[in-house]
Every structure is written in C-alpha cells, then in structure tokens.
Amino acid sequence: MLGERWTLLIVRELLLGPRRYSDLLADLPGLGTNLLADRLKFLVDKGVIRQCPGRTAYELTEAGGLLRPVVLDLTRWGFGFTPDKSTVDAVRPRWGFLAAETRLREDRAGDVDEDYEFHVDDEVFRFEVRDGRVQAAAGRAGSASVVATLDKQLTTPLTTWAGEWYEAVEARSAPGCVQSPRVPFVVAANGPRTMRLAARFGNGWVTTGGDRRDDVEQWWRSVAEASARMDDALAATDRRLGKLDRYLQADACPTFVLSSRALYEDTLGRAAELGFTDVVAPWPRHDGVYAGAEAVLEDVAAEVLPKLVT
C-alpha cells in the first residue's frame, strides 16, 4: 500500500497537521491534480487519512498516525545521503522542521509540559513536549493562539485571523467593549505556558492552586508555589508585580471556604499574604462539595466585605 508513488509523501505532509487539497498540491511539486485526487481517495478508503469534519482538509487517522516513527526513521536514514544541491528542485520549511524532530532527545524531556513556537519566513511551527515525548506540529501553540486572538478582539473593532485551530474574518465583540481600552482580560493558568501568557496579555490571573483535595495545608503550599511562579513569569516580561490582579479560585480548597465566616476571613488573610487581590468562592449549595448555609454568606456580606472597601 505504501509502495505506491507519492503515497508516503502525502503521509509526510500530514504529520504536522491537517492540510487542504491546494496545500498538498503546492507542496508536492510534480504531483498532478488527478493523481493527487486518486491517492487521497485511496488513502481514505484504506483508513489512513480522512477529511476533517467541517473543513475542506485532510488529516491522518489514528492508524495513519502510527506511520510517524516509520517516516522519521526513514528521515534519519536519509541523513547519511547528502544530495547534490543541483538535484534539489524544491525545499519547504515544514520538511526541515519535521526532520528536526528526529534530532530531539526525548530522554531529556523529563516532566516538561511546554510548547516551543518557531517562525520560519511566513510559516509557524511548534514543538509540543508532553509526558516525556516531543512532537513537531504546524501552527501556533493552541493556548497562545487563543489568548493572542482574544487580546486582539478585545482591543480592536474587527479581528481577522487564520490559524490551525479556527479562522475569523472581521469578527467583532457584541455589543463591544463597555470601557476603553477594553474590559479586564483575566487568564486562568496553573502551568508554565499559560502563566507566561497571563503575564504577557492579562489584566488579571486566576489560579486554583494544585489538586490537593485531601489536605488543606498542602493546597495552600501549592497556591504559594503558583504565586511564586507568577512572580517569575512577570519578571521575565518586565512587568511590575502590582500591575496584575491575582484571583484565587477557592473552590479547589479541600474545605469549602464559606463553611463559616471565620474560615472565609482566614482564607482572605492568607490569600492576601501571598499577593492575591481577590478570592473567588462558589455560592453555597444545599448538598455536595459546596454544601453550606446562605446565612454564612449573608454574614460575610454584612460584616466582612464592608471592611475590605476602601
């Protein structure tokens, strides 16, 4: 099946992500339209590729994705044969970027959870590092793309965007910003990538701390660690620490913070010591993890919140 001419090259083109028919035709010099259509139909019928839902593009299936190590091994093997430059008819940035994946050491990835974005001419690529594995892909890092686009949409009347994840043509917010230059842009982040985005774009940052559902003190330590990481992220952008509002999403605390007025006041105090400007707590429910009495909320509103107003 893979021995048919152009078949494996089409698979190679899709290893970095979905591609339109016109993209494949442009980046496979020498492949005619009829033959490309024939090969695509053949690969779809064999379950190697499929058409993307709602898009005029093709992507690898799970079975097709299993060919990634095969193509990368062939790439490594090919490094031993340097072609005469005169025989090279065309070169594409994505070919070199996929080849670069073969030079990365996954054994050194450790517990890194990062995306590394590269701009080559007018194309954008990224390396995704997850669970000890490294993989190349086309397009901007997903979270970076979303945050950057939202930032643009909240500061300009019309936004046009063409990315891997979505497209927008003269999109606008309705009814639009109610204040200038925009409403506060608050980014929720616990990991290093999204923290950097919050430090770069956000007027505010939200964290839940770590997932410590069984130990209150461990949860507070995770909150302190998150706050320190945000200090580092802000320092890397040269932003002053006081220029970013910090919201502690207290529903992650193992003990419901509105169980009593005293606990809520203690939560406010500890959060303030860690540099948080706001504490967000769920409304008391009749049962479940947020079970509590609305009388406690009324007591907090009457006796605690007025002291915080300056």
N, C-alpha and C positions, 0 to 999 in steps of 0.2 A: 504493500500500500504506500509506504513512504518512498519507494524507489521511483515513483513517477516524477518526471521532471517538474520542478517548481514547488512540489508539494511541501517539502521540508522547509523551503524558504518562506512559504506562506506562514507556516507554523512559527518560524523565527520572528516574522513581523508581528505576530500576535502575542509573543511572550511578554512584551512590555505593556500590553493592554489592548482594548478594543480598537479597531481601525475600520474606517469607511472603505467602500469599494474603490473610490477615487484615490484614497491614500495608498492603498496597496498597489494600484496601477502605477502611481507616480514613483513609488519607492522600490519597484521591481522592474528596473529597466530591461527591455527586451521581451517582456511578457505581454502578449496581446490581449485585447478585451475578451475575445471569445474563449481563449484558453483559460484566462483567469476565472471567468464565469463557470467554466466547466470544472476547474479544480475546486472552486469554492463549493459547488453543488456536490461534488464527490466527497469532500471532507465533511460537509453537513450530513450527508447520507450515512457516512461511516461513524458519526457521533464524535468526531474530533473537534469540530467547531460548531457554532450556532450563531444565529442572528440575535443581536442584543434586543431585549424587549423594549419596544417604543423607540428604537433608534435604527437608522439605516447603517448599521455597522456590524462587524463580526467579532467574535471573541472565542477563546478556547473553552471547551467544556472541561469538566474535571478529568476526563480521560485524556484530552489534549494537553492539559497541564502536566501530565506525567512525562511528557516528552521534553520538558525543560532540562533535566540533567543530561539527556541524550544530546541535545543541541549544544549545551555548554561543554560537554566532553569533546564533541567534535571541534568546538572552538579552541579548546586547549590544545588538541592535537594539531590544529591548523597553525598554531603559533610557531611550529617548527618549520614552516614553509613560508618564507618571505617572498611575496610576488614581486616581479619586476613592475616598477611603477608605471611603465608604459602599457602594461596589460590591464591596468585597473581603469575601467570605464567610468565608474561612479562610486562615490562613498557617501554614506548617510551618517549623521551624528548618532542616530539610535543604534546603528550596528556597532559602533565603537563603545557606546555606553553598555550595551548588553555584554560585549566582550569583557568590559571592565569588571563585571560581576564575577568572572572566573578568577580574578586576581585578589578577591577579598577573602580574608581568613575568618570563617565562621567560628573557629575555636577561640577567637579572641573577642567575640561579641559579648560574652557574659550575660548579665541581666539588663543590658542596654535596651531601652524602648525609645527609639528615635527615628525620625525621618531626616535625611540629608538631601537638600534640594540643589540641583545644578542647572545653570542656564548656559546653553550652547547655541550661539547665534540667536535665533528667534524661537528655539525649542527649549522645553523644560523637562528635566528628568529628575528622578529621586531614587535614593536607596532606602528601603524600608528595613529596619532592624527590629525583629520581634522574636522573642523566645529562642534566642541563640541562633537565629537564622537571618541571612542577609539576602535581599532580593531587589533587583533593579525593576523600575517601572517608569512609564512615561507620565508626564503631567506633574502638577504641583502636589505637594503634600496635602492630603484631604482636609485636615483641620485648618491648615494655613490658608487654603483656597477659600473655605467658607468664611473665616474671620476677616480676611482681606476684602472679600466681596461685600460683606455686611458693613464693614467700615466705610467702604466707598458709597454704598447705597444710603447710608445714614448721613453722608456729608455732601452728596451731590444730587441734583434734581433727577437725573436719569443715569442708569448704570447699564453698560453693555459688557458682557463677559462671555468668553468662550473657553471652557475648561474641560477636563476629562470627566468631571462628575456631573456637571449641568451647564446649561447655556442660558444667558439672559440678554434680551435685546431691549434697550431703553426701558428697563424695569424701574419702577418708582415705588416709594413707600406711600401708602394711602392711609390716612389723609395727609401724610407727610410729617416732618418733624414739627413738634409744637414749640420748640425753642431752638435758638441758634447758638453754636453751630449744629448741635444735634442733641437728642436725648442721651442721657448717660449710657454708655456702652459697657456692659458688665459681662465678663468672660468667666465661665466656670472652668476650673483647671486644678487637677491634682498631680499630673505628670509633668516632666520637664519640658516637653514640646509645647503643650498648651499653656504652661506658665510663661514661657517666653512670648507667646502670642498675646497673653493677657498683659504682660509688661509693655509690649510694643504698642498695642492698639487700645487697650481697655481704659475706661474711666474708673472701672472697678473690677475686683476679682472675687470670685466665690470659691470656697473650698468646703468639703465635707470632712477633711482630715482623712485618716486612714480607716480601714474597715476593721474596727475594734469593737465588735458587738457585745463582747463579754466582759470588758474591763474598762471602766471609766478613765482611770489614770493612764492606761496605755493609749486610749483615744486622745487624751489631752496631749500626751507626748507626740503623737502623730500630727496633731494640729500645730504644735510648736515647731516641729520639723518642717511642715509645709510653709509656715510663715517665714522661716529662715531661708528656705529655697526661693521664696518670692523675693526676699531681700537681695539674694544673689542675682536673680533674673533682672530686677530693676537696676542693680548696679551695672549689669552688662549693657543696659540701654542708656545709661547716664541719666536716668530719671530719678528725681528726688523721691525718697521713700514716702513722704507725706502727700505725694501727688496722685496716689492710687488708693481709692476707697477699698476696704477689705471687709468682705461679708463672710461670716462663719455660719454655714448651713448646719444648724444644731440638731437636725433630725437624725444625723448619724451617731449622735451620742448614745451609748448603751442605755442611759437612763433618760426618760422623757423630761426635758428641761422645764416644762410647765407643770410638773408634778406638784410643785409647791412654789410659793413666792420666794422662799429662801434659796431654793436651788436655782431659780431663774436669776436672782441677784448675784449669786456666786458665779454663774455662767457668764454674766455680763462683766463682772470684775476680772475673771481670768482671761476672757477674750480681749479685754482692753489692755491688759498687761502684755499680751502677745502682739499688740499693734492693730487689732481689728476695730473697725469703726462701727460695724453693725453686726447684730446677731439675728438670724432668721430662724423662727421656730414654727412648727406646724400648729394649726388650730386644734385644740383638744377634741378628741373623739369619744364616743360612748364606750368603745371597746377597741381591742387591737393594740399595736405597739405604741400608739399615740393616745391611749386612754387617759383621760383626765377630766377635771371639772372646770366648766366655764367660769365658775366663781373665782378660781385662781387667776384666770386671765383678766377678769374684771378687777381683781385686787391689784394685779400688776399694772393695769392701765390707770388705776386711780392713785396708787401710792408710789410706783417705781418710775414709770415713764415720765411723769412731770419733772422729776429730779434731773432727767437727762436733757431736758430742753434748756438751751442757753440763749 
